[in-house]
Amino acid sequence: MANVIYTARATVTGGREHGHGVTSDGALEVHLRPPAEGGGESGGTNPEQLFAIGYAACFEGALGVVARRERLDLGEVSIDSSVSLVTEEGNRYNVAVELDVTLPGVSDPEQAKQVVAAAHEVCPYSNATRDNISVSLRANGQPVG
C-alpha cells in the first residue's frame, strides 16, 4: 500500500468550456476556458496549461533529487513544457508532453541527458503517465532517449 505524503483537493464546476476551479485552501482559483485555437474565448486558462505547469514543476523537483544524489550543481534550471491535446483512433482524446530542460551547470551533453533521464524515472508525473502518453525529453537542446 502506498504511503500518502500529500493530497491536493480542488473543486471544478462547469468543465473546460465555462468552468471555475478552486483548491480547497483557496490558494488557486481559475476560470476555465478552451484555448483560442480551439474556438475558445480569452479570460481563462485550460487544463493543458495547468498540466504543463504542474509537470514542469514536478520534474524540476525530480531534477533536484537526482542532483543531490549525484552531488551535482545543475545551475538555475529552466524547463519549457508543452502539453498538446491530441486525438487518437476511436475518437479518443489524449495529451502529449514535451519537456525541454536547460541545465546551465552541466556542460557535458551526455551527462545532461543522463540527469534528465534519471529525473524522468523519479518524477511522480512521469511515473503516473509512463506508457500512457507520449513524453518527449530534451536536455540542453539534445533529445533524450
Summary of the structure (lengths in Angstrom):
residues: 145
radius of gyration: 17.1
end to end distance: 31.1
largest distance: 48.2
contacts: 381
relative contact order: 0.13
helix: 35%
strand: 31%
